[in-house]
Amino acid sequence: MPPVPESSSTPSQAAIANTEAGLAAYKQGDYGRAIALLQQAATLPTNHPLYVKAQMGLTVAYARQGEWQKSLELCQLLGQYPDPEVQAWARRTEAGVAKRACQQAGGGTPVATTYIPASDQSGFVPLEGDPAEWLPEIAGDRAESGFETEANTGFVPFEAVGQTTPVDAPATVAQNSAVMLPETTERGVAESEWVASTATPDVNYQPQWKQAGRAQRWQPLRAAKPSAPTQGLIALALLWVFLRIIPVTEVPLGFTTLPLAHPAAEFVIFLLLLWEFVAGRVNGARLFLLQLVTAIALFAIVRELIYQIPNLFNVLLAQVPFINYSYEIANRPTLLITSVLAVGFVASRWLLDGLLWLVYGMQPLPLQALSRERAEIGRSLQSFCRKRKIPTPALGVLPTQAPFIMSYGCLPRFTRTVVSQGLLDQLAEDEIITLLANEVGQISYRTVPLLSFAMLVLQVPYTIYLFTAEWGNRQIGPLLEQMMAQTNRVPWLAKLNAHLSGNARQRRSQPIAGAYRGLDAALRDLAVLVAALAYGVYRLFRYIPLWLARQRTYYSDRVAAELTGNPNGLTRALLKYAIGTAAVVQAEGKTPYLLEGFDLLPPVGHKQAVSLGSVYPLAPLQPFVEWDWTNPYRNWLVLNESHPPVGDRLRLLALYAQYWKLDTELDFKNPRLPYQSKAVLTGAQWRRLLVQGAPFFGLVFGLALVHLLSWLGYVGGGFNISWLAWLQNDATVRYGLPLIGFSSGIFLRVNPFFPNIPAFGRSRSGEGAIRLKTLLNDPEALPIDADPVYVTGHLIGRSGASNFLSQDWLLQTESGIVRLHVLHAAGPIGNLLNWQRFTALLNQEVSVSGWFRRGAVPWIDVETIRAGNQTVNCQHPIWSTLVASIAAIWGIFQIAFGGTNY
């Protein structure tokens, strides 16, 4: 057996080639040839990236060939390697090899199966055999690291339960590869010594359901614990944004007006939110307060947008020379906007009915027809409504295979619950019943009317985006040539065209065709611009109801569990919903408009569903949802999402099942522990969170400083102190300080947020596939813990004008679907100007390098995308620096020169 080399000299190319060939032979199961080639790794220096992999492979290959002594000696030598992870791997493998050797000496027969330790980053399988029999230490390590053994995954073979087959998901793209590029030496390996992982999907994993039962008799759940104080802080920050940046001074109530901008009113709101959100419990009062904040914000944004757009147009037009355009700034049309919004609120049910019927093909579903087909579902829905004292909602069905369910309407009496055909086909009856109970909970808590109205407002820009983008995509041939072809169907117009053309047809055809194509391109560009602006407005409005949409989900889950006594059924329903959504996205090669446009109302957000559901065919789901309920930052990292983390909801459902003495569908280690030990962030955790959210905390700090100065101005005005009174309503301070705080935060975060990607990793295609489990196994991971990666897969997403802002870029890999953030150095404008380069890569096999980030939805900030000879470079760091510079200059200009206020 070759000794462990101590030399750090540069290895020969022959040694590297032999080592790579040996690793390839190992992957193919040719252990004899692998041993002969991997022994060449003795000439590699110990700090070479292939050295550790070669020694691990050689250790396992010896064991597979029955050469136990050589395998044990290599384990002992690797146990002296300076990397702690390699030492841990060596210790566990040595224990397993020793035990297996003893069994073999005693006449035991190895079992033909494989096992991959969760902490093994190399991707090698230690030995053949049942891990429960000969590697108990590794099973223990899996439990300690947050992963479960196969017996604890929550899935069991169908033969053991004899239940319904789960939803089938299409296989992900085969033969894709990825290589993890570690960021710093603190994460295990130096930047220039990245290790190519060769993990593959679990061979022994069978995606089956445990089919845990429901309660037959159950007591109501206990009152929930008080909410975290951070909710109150977030509420205050939002109010400061809406009341200071957007100058909403009062809200008319018919008989009187509520002076929102008055300091005394702000102080009352402050005390109310502080008491309700810090000391309150899960009750209707908090939901009412949430809806009040959401309604004020929605009114403020809509009114301000309608008011500022004409003023901005007037300002720009007045700058044009020689037209002498003059204008007057009108008052904000508060009464008109309030009247229009009130009418839209009342008519939201019927307006959304018409939209779903015209665009998505919705059809009414009479309750009697549903009861005839599935009697238990009809009876249960009526029973739930009687218990919650609400009318039974009208039903509708959508002809889509994606699981989908939502409710909308201005009052419970006028509410409609819409389900998709895919939901009815893919879920079992008890699972559909739990989702209907979830909708009943939302209706009974009176959160549906406001969110229905918010969804109606959102559908205005989103529908404009949908139709203009699709119309732009259809402009393949010259538009006017198509129009001429239509006119030629009219006899006298055809004769006129022929007469005008005459003998000059050949001479004039090219210029005319060129003009047609030019006009067609101009119309297409106009459609792209309109679609981009409409989508931007949709994204802006979408932030308003996110908070309410997230919070109400916990309430409705609780109601669904209490109504049905079946938290395990709701667990399966949520997981199958995610699995079915991911299957549809993979089959269609894009995200359906329905899932994105109505993302606030279904039980699971489409982004979370695609990320979670695409993992289902490959590995157990518990490791992938563990971040959702153990990460101490999760409540902060979902601020951009429409739903709370799925794993956190599944953990609560498991607690409900335990409260009723039921077995749980998914086995969590200790569902209560994270909330007891991590309810309050430590000092180190706060520092990491501050770096992660530095731009936004800088913005909040600037707003807080504005608020403080405003209070000083108010006090100064009360005491006639002129040098303080001017601070109360000074526009330069109100606009300048938040911008400077925002830019300072970006500058502080940009370097740790975008670590260097080793050039060696960018130039190499990589071996094997990096699995999402490798990057998701840190329960305290933040997006700022950027892992440089090099991934290959199939790029899918919407085509043409509907994806010019890169809003639907998905990479389909062996590890599941990963969302990509593709951004030009000039930001969204650069994406629009270079749309042909970006969209040309869709529906191809591509190689992506970038920064993997773990949040509520995992994603990759793309650095480069390669497809054959095409390469697209993205410059996230440049765009971040550019935004910070513009914000700083603008903020300084506002304070120094008074800026522009209109």
N, C-alpha and C positions, 0 to 999 in steps of 0.2 A: 504494500500500500504506500502511495507516495506521501511524504511528509508535508506538513503545511509550510509553504515557503515564507521566508521573511523578506525577500528582496522586494524593493519598490521600484525596480528599474522598469523601463518601458518594455512591454511584452512584444514578442514577434507577431507578425500578422498570421503566421501559420498556427501559432498557439490559439489565437483568438478564433480563427476559422475552425479549428478542430473542436474548440469548446462549444461554439455555436452549433456545429454539426452534432456534437454529443447531446446537447439539449434538445435538438430536433429529434434525434433518435429516441431520447427518453420519452418525449411526448407521443411518439408512435408506438411505444411499448417494446422497442428493441433494446432491452436492457444490457445484453451482452456487448453490443456495439457501443451503447452509451457509455459503459464502463471503460472500454478501450480508449474512447475519445476523450472522455472527461478527465481521465488521469493526466491528460496533457495540461490541464489547468494548474498542475503543480508549478508550472513555470510562470504563472501569472502572479503579479504582486497582490498582496492581501487587500489593498485598497482599490483594486480594479472592480468595476461594477459586475463583471461576469464571475468573479472568483467565488463569492458566496453562493451564487446560484449553482455553479458547477459543483461545489462541495455538497450542497444540499441534494442536488440530483444524484451525485455519486453515492451519498449515504442511502438514499431510498433505493437506488438501483442495486446496491449490494444486498440490501434486505430482500428485495424482490427475487434475487437470485439465490437466496438462502445463505449468503455469506455473512452470517450474523456478527462474527467477531470483527471483521473489517468495518461493518456499519457502526458497531459500537465504538470502535476506536475513532472513527471520524466524528461521531457525536461528541466524544470527549474533547477532541481538538477544537471543534466548533464552539464548544462550551467556553473556550478561552478567548473567543473572538471578542473584540472590544464593544461591538454593538449589542446592547441588552436584548433587543428583539431576537437576534440570532442566538444568543445564549439561551433564551427561554425556549425557542424552537428546538434547540439541541437537547435540552433537558427533557422536554416532553417526548421527543422522538426516541431518545435513549431509553426512557422508561417503557415506551411501547415496544421497542425492538427487544429489550431484555425479556419482557413478559412473553412476547410472541416466540422468542427463541426457546424459553422454558417450555412453553406449550408444545412446540414442535418437537423438542427433545423427548417430551412425554408421550408423543404419538398423536397430538392434536392435529386436526385438519383445518387449514385456513378456510375462512369463509370468503367467497368471491364477491367482495364488495369494496368500495373505496370510501375514504373519509378525508375531508380537508379541514384542518383546524382553522378556527375563525381568526386566530392571531397570526397565521402563517401568511406572510405577504409574498412568498415566493411562488405560491400556486402549486407546490409539489404535494403529492399524496404520500404520507409516510409509509403505509403498508397495506396489504390486503387484509381484510378481516373486519369483523363487526366492532366498531369503536366502543360499543357498550361492554364488550367482553374483554378487550385487551388494551384499551386506552382510557381507563376511568379518569386519569389525571387530566387528559385533554378535555373530556366532557366537563370536568369541574372548571377548567379555565374558560370554557365557553360561557358557562353560567356567570362567572365573575366578570367577564368582559362585556356582558350584556347580550350575548347570543345564546340561543337555546340549542340543545341537542335535538335530533330529529324527533325523539319521543315527546318533546315539549313544544313543538312548533305549533300545535293547535290543529294539525291536519293528520288524519288517519286514513288508511286504505278504505276504499268503498266496500270491500268485502267484509270489513268488520262492522259496518253500520247499515249497509244495504239501503242507502239513501240516494237522493237525486244526484245525477251527474252535474258538476258545476259548469259554468259558462265556459265554452271553448274560446281560447284566444289564439289568433294566428301566430305562428312562430315568427320570431324576430329574425332579422337578416343574419344569415350565417357568414362565417369566415370574416367577420369584422374584427378589428384589433385595436388595442389601445395601450398606451404606455404611460404610466404615472411618472411625472417628473417632480420629485420632492422639492419643496421650496427652500428650506434651509437645513443646516446641520441639526437644528433643534428637532426637526421632524424625522431624524433617523439617518439620512444620507446626505452628503454634501451636494450642492447644486450640480456640480460637474460629474457626479457619480450616481446618476439616476439609475434605477433598477427596473428592468422590463418585467412586468408581472405576467404570469402565464395562467391565471385563473380561468376556469371554464365553468359553465353552469353545473350545479350539483347533479352528479350522475344518478344518485339514489333518491333525489327529490321527486315526490309524486304529489302534484297539487290537488289535494283532496280536502273535503270539509269535515270537521269534527262532528257537526250536527248536534251541538249541545242543545238540551231541551229548554222548555219554558216552564214558568211557574204555573201551578194549578190553582193555588190560593196564595194571595200575597197581600201584604200590608203596604200602606203608602210609604214612600221614601221619607227619610228624615230630612229636616230643613238643611239647606246647603250652608257651607261655611261663608264667612264674609269674603268679599272680593278683594283683590290686591289693591293697595293704594295707588299703584301706577295708573289704574284706570282713571282716577280723579285727575292726575297730572295731565294725562292725555286729553281729557275733556277740557281742562283749562287751556291747554295749548291750542286746541281747535277753536275754542271761543275767542281767544286772542287774535287768531288769524282772521276769523270772520268779522270780528267787531272792530279791529284796528286796521288791518290791511284793506279790508272791504268795508267802506264806511257806511254800515247799516246803523242809522241813528235811532230809528223807531220802527215799531211794528203796529199797524192799525188793527184794532180789535173790534171795530164797529162803533161801539159806544165810547171808546177812549183809545188812546195810543200808549204803547209801552215804550218808554225811553231807554233803549238798550245801551246807548253810548254814554249815559250819565254815570259818573263814577259811583254813585250810591247804588244804582242798579247793578253795576258790575260787581260790587262788593257783595250784594245779596246773592247773585248767581254763584259767586265764588264759594260762599258759605254753604249754599244748597248742594252744590256738586261735591264739595269736600265731605259733607256729612253723608250724602247718599251713596257715594262711590267708595268711601273708605269704610264706613261703618254699616252700610246696608247689606241686605241679603238678597237672594234670588227671589224677587217678587215683582208684581206688576208695576210698582212705583218706579223702579229703575228703568224698566222698558219704556214707560211713559216719558221719563226724563230723556232717555236716549232718542225717542221719536221727536221730542221737542227740540233738542239740539239739531237733529237731522233736518227737521222742517225749516228751522231758522236758516241753517246753512244753505239748503236747497233754494229757498226764496232769495237769499242774498246773492248767490252765484248767478241764478237766472236773471234777476233784475240787473245786476251789474254788467253781465254780458250784453244784454239787450241795450243797456244804456251806453256802454263804452264803445261798442263796435261802430255805431253811426258817428260818434264823436271822433274816433280815430280816423274814419274815412274823411270827415270834414277837415281835420288837421292836415292830413296828407294832401288833400285836394287844394287846400289854401297855399301849400308850398309850391304848387305848379305856377311858373311865371306866365304872364300875359293873359291870365283868365280873370284876375281880380275877384277871386271867389271869397265871399265873406259868409260868416255863419255865426250863430248864437248857440251857446251851450244851453240846452233845454234842461228842465228839471227831470229827475228820475221818475219814470211813469209808474209810480207805486200802485195807484188804484187800478190802472189798466192791467198791469201784470198780475196783481192779486186776483182780479176778476177772471182772467184767462186761466190762471192756475187752478182756481176753484172749480171752473167748468171742467177742466181736464181731470181733476181729482174725482169728481162725480162720475164722469163718463169713462174712467180708465178701464173698467171691465169690458165695455163694449168696443172701445177703440182697440184694446189689445186683442179681443176676439177677432175683429176684422183684420188686423195685421197678421195674426197667426193663420187665419183662413186664407188670405191672399198670398202670403209669402211662403208659408211652411205647410200648407195643406191640412190644417186642423179640421176635424169633423166632430160634431157633437156625439157624445156617448151616453145614451139614456141609462139611468141607474137600473131600470128594469132589464135592459139588454145585458148589462154587466152581471146582474144577479142570475139571469138565466144561464149564462156561461160559467160563472164562478160565484155560486150562491154564498159561500162563506165570506168572500170579499165584500159583497153588497150588504150582508147582514152586519158585518163588523163595522163598516163605515157608518151605517145608521146608528148603531149602538154607541160608537165613539161620540158622535155629534149629540146624542141625547145626554150622555154623561157630562159633556162640556157645555151643554145648554146653548147650542148654536144650530142653525138650520143646516140641513145636508147640502153641501155645495153641488152645483152643476158640474158635470164631467165632460171632458173632451179627450180625443185621442189624436196623436200626431203620427203620421206614417213614416217614422224613422226607426232604424235599428239601434240607434244609440239609446241607452236607458235614460229616461228623462221624466221628471215629475215636478210640478210647481203649482202654486195657487196664486190667484190675483183677483182683485175686486175692491170696491170702495166700502162695502159693508159685508158682514157675514152672510146676510140674506142674498146678496148679489155676487157672491164669490164663485169662481170656477176653478176646479182642479183639473189640470191637464196631465195626462200620462202618455207615454210613447208606446208604440207597438213593441219596440224592443224590450221595454221594461216588462210588459205583460208576457212576452215570450221567454225571457231569460231568467226571471226570478220565480221562486216558488211562491205559493199562495201566502204562506205565513210571512214571508219576507215583504211581499207587496203590501200586506196588511199593516206591517210596522211602518212602512213609508207613508201610507195613508194616515196612520195615527200621528205621524210626525207633522203632516200637513194640517191635521185637525188642531194640533197644539199651536201651530203658528196662527191659525185663524182665531182660536180662542183667546190668545194673548193680544189680539188686535194689532199685530205688526204687519199684517198683509196689506191694509189700505195704503199706508204711507209708502211701503216698498213698491206696491203696484204703481202708484203715481210716479215714484222715482224711476221705475222701469219705463213708464210711458215717456218721461222726459228723455231718458237715455236712448230710447228707440228712434227718436227724431234724427239725431246725428248718425246713429249707427245704420239706420235704413238708408240714409243718403249715402253713407260710405259703401254699403253693400251694392246698391244699384249703380252708382257711378263707377265703382271698381269693375263690376261685371260688364257694364256697358263699354268701358275702356278696353277690357280684355277682348271683346268681340270685334273691335275695330281692326281686323286682320288685313282686309283688303281696303283700297281707297274708298272712303265713304261716298264721295260724289260719283264715282264710277258705278257704285251699286245703285245710287239714285238714278243715274242715266239708264242703267239697265231696266229699272222699273218703268221709266217713262217710255222706253221703246216698246213696251207692251201696248201702248195706245197708238193706233194706226197713224193718225194725223201727226202726232208728236214724232213718231219714228220717221215719217217722210220729211218732216221739217229738219230733223237732225241729219238725215242723209243729204238733204239739199244744202244745208249749211256747211257740211263737211266737204262735198264735191270732190274734185280731184286732189285737193290739198290734204286728204285724210292722212296719208302717210307722213307728210311733212309736219302736220299739227298734232299727231297723236302723242308723240313723246312729250312736248311741252305741256299739253293738257293733262296727260297722265301724271307728269311731275307735279303740276299744280294741285291735282286731286290728292296725290299722296302727301304733299305739303300741308294742305288743309286738314287732311285726315290725321296727320301726325300732331297738328296743333290742337285739334279737338281731343285727341287721346291725351295729350299733355294736360289739357284743361281738366279732363276727367280725373287724371291722377292727382292734380293739385286739389280739386274739390274733395276727392276721397280722402286725401291725407289730412286736410283741414277738418273734415267731418269726424274722422277717427280721433284726431287730437281733442276735439270738443267732447267726444264720447268718453275718452279716457279721463278728461278733467272732471266731468260730471260724475263719473263712476266713483271717484274718491269720496263723494259726499255720503252715500248710504252704506259704505263698507263697514263702518263700525257697528251700526244697527244690524246689518245682515250677519255679521260674525256672532254678536252676542245672542241674538234670538235663536241661533242654532242649538245652544246648550239648553235653552228652555224647551224647545220642541223635542229634543232627544229625551229629555226627562219625562215629558208628557207621554211620548210614545211608549217608553218603558212602563210607565204606570198604567196606561190604558190597556196594553197587551200582556203585560207580565212576561214579555219575551225580549229582553235585551240582547240575547244571543241571535235572535232572528234579525234584529236591526243591525247587529254587527255584520252578519252575512250579507244583508241587503246593501249596506254601504260599500262593502268590499266588492260585491258583484257589480254594483253600480260603477265603481272605478274600473273594474276589469272589462266590463262591456264598453265603457267609453274609450279605453285604450285600444280595444279591438277594432272599433269603428274608425278611429283615427288612423290606425295602421292600415286598415283595408282601403279607406278612401284616400290615404296619402295626404291628409290635411285635416284641420280642425273645422267641423261644420259650423256655419254661421250661427245656427240656433244655440249651440253650446256656449259660444262666446257672448252673443248678444244678450242672452237671458241668464248670465252667469250668477247673478245675485240670488235668484229664487230657488234653484234646485237644491237638494240636500248636500251635494258635493260639488265643489268648484271644478271646472274642466281641467285646469292646469294640475291641480292636486290629483285628480282622477287619472290623468294620463301618466303621470310620473309613478304613481303607486300601482296602477293596474297593469302597466307594461312589465313589471317585475314578476307578476304572478306566475307565468309559465316557467320561470327560471330558478326561483329560490323562495324559501319561506318568507312570509310577509312581516313577521314580528321584528326582525332586525331592521327593516326599513322604516317601520313606524316608531321605533324606540326613541329616535330623536324627538318625535312629536310630543312625547309626554315626559321626557327626562331633561330636555335641554332647558337650562334656566333662563335663556333669552327668548324662548319661543313666543311669549306674548308680545314682545317688541317686534319680532321678525315677521309677524303676520299682519302688520299694519297695512300692507299693500295687497292683502288677499281678501277675497270675499267670504271665506269660511275659515273657522279655526282649524288647527292641524287635525287631520283625520285620526292619527294615533292617540291624541289627547281625548277625543270623543270615544274611541274604542276603549281606552282605559277607564273612562267613567262608566261605560256600559258594562265592563267587567266588574266594576265595583257594585253596580246595581245587581248583577247576577249573584255576586258573593253575598250581598245583603239578604237576598232571598234563598240562600243556600243552594244555588244552582252551580253546575259545572260551567266553565266559561269557554266560549268558542275559541278565543285566543288566550294563551297562558302568559300572563305578565309575571315577572319575577316578584315584584312587590309594588302593587299599584299605588300604595299610600306613601311610600318612602320618599319619592322626589318632592312631594308637596310638603313633607315635614322637614326635610333637610335643606331644601333649596327655595323656600318661600321668599327669603331675602337674599339678594346678591351680596357676595363678599366684596371687599375693596378691590381685589384683583379682577373680579368679574365686571365690576362697574367700570374699571379702566378699559377693559376690552370692549365693553358695550359703547363707551364714549368714543373710542376710536372708530368702531364700526359705524356709528351714527353721527360722526363728527359734523358733516354738513348740516344735518337736521337739528342737532343740538346747538350748533352755532346759530342757526336761524331762530330757534326758540330762545336762546340767550339774548339775541338782538331784540326780539319781540318783548321779552321780559324787561329789558333795559328801557325800551320805548314806553312800556306800561309804567315803570317806575318814574321815569321823567314826566310822563303825563300826570301822574299823581302829584308830583312836586309842583307842576304847573297849576294844577287845580287848587292846591293849598296856597300857592303864591297868589293866585287870583283872588282867593277868599280874603287874604290879608293885604291886598293891593300892592303886592311886591312885583313890580313890572318886569324885573330881570329874571323872574321865575315863571310868571304867568304865561309867557310866550311859548313855553314848552308843552302846554296842554294839548294844543292842536297843530303843532308845527309839522308840516308835511315832509320837510327835508329830513328831519330826524326819523319820522315814522317809516320812510322808505329807505333811508341810507343805512341805518344801523343793522336791520335784518340782512341786507345784502352783504355787508362787510362780514357779519358773522357767518353767513352761508359760505362765502368764498374762503374764509379762514379755515373752516372745517374741511373743505375739499383739499386745500393745500396740505393740511395735516395728515389726511388719509391717503393721498394719492400714491405715495411710495409703498407703504405696506399693502395697499389694495392691489397693486400690480407688480409683484415681484418679477425678477428677470426669469425668462424662460430659456433654459440652456440651449445653445445652438445645436448641440449634439442631438437633443431630442427633436428639434424641428426638422433635422435633415434625415431622420430615420423613420422608416415605416413601422417598426416595432414588431414584437412577437406576442402572440396570444391576445387575450382580451382583459382589460381592466374591468373589474366588476364594480357596480355601484356600491355593493356592500363594503368594498375596501375603503371607499371615500365617505361612507355614511356611518361608520362605526364609532365615531367620536361623539358622545352625547353632549359635549359642550362646544361643538363646532359652530363657527360663525362664518358668514360670507367673507369676512376679511381674512380668514384662514385660507387664502387662495392656494389651491393645489395646481401647479402647472401640469397640464396633461396634453397628451397627443393621442387623439382618438380617430378611428376610422369607422365609417358606417354609411348608411343610406340617408341622404338628406331629403326630407319631405316637408311639405307646407303648401300654402296657397300659392297660386301662380299669378303672374301679371300684376296689375294695379292693386289688387287686394293685399299684396305682400310687399309693396315698395318700401314700407317703413320697417320691414323685417319683424312684423308682429307675430308671424306664425312660422318660425324656423324650428324644426324638430330633427334631431339626429337619432336615427333608429340603429341601435347597436345590439350586440349580444347581451348587454347588461340591461337593456330596456331602452326607453325613449328619454333622451335628455334634451331639454330646451336650450336653444342657442340665442345669445344676445349678439347681434351683428350690428356694428355701428361704425360709420365712417368718421374720419377725423373732423369733418365739418358737422357731425351730428346728423339728425334726421334730414336736414337739407342736403347733405352729402349723399345720403342714401337715395334720395329722390333723383339727384343729378346723375347718379351712377347705377340706376336701377337695372339696366341691362346686364351689367357685370354681375350683380348679385343674383338676380332671378335666373340667370342662365345656369346656375349650379344646381338648381332644384331637380329632384328625381334622378340623382346620380350618386355613384359611390364616391365619397369625398374623404379627405383626411383633414382633421381639424386640430389646431393647436390653440391653447388658450388657458384660462384660469377657471378651474372648477370651483363652484361656490355652493355651500350647503345652507339653504334656508328652508322656509316652509315648502318651497318648490325648488328642487336642485336645478342649477343651470350652469352653462359655460359662457363666460365672456370671451368671445372669439378674438384671437390674434390673426390667424391666417386660416384660409380654407383652400384646399387644393383638390382639383378634380381633373385628372389627366394632365394636360399641359396648361390648364387654367389655374391661376392663383389670384386670390382676392385677399388683400391686406386690410385689416381693420385696426383702427387706432383709438381704442378706448382711453388710454392714458392722455393722448393729445386732446381729445374732446373734453375730458375732465379738467385738464389744465386750462383750456380755452374758456370753458364756462366759468371757472373760478376767477380768471383774469377779468372777464367782462363784468361779472358781478361786483368785483372789488372796484373796478374803475367807475362803474355806474354808481355804486354806493358813495364813493368819495366825491363824485361829481354832484350828487344830490345834496350832500352836506355842505360842500365848499361853495357851490354856485347856485344852490336853490333848486336845481333840476328843472323838470317840466311837470307842471300839474294842471290838469284840465278836467 
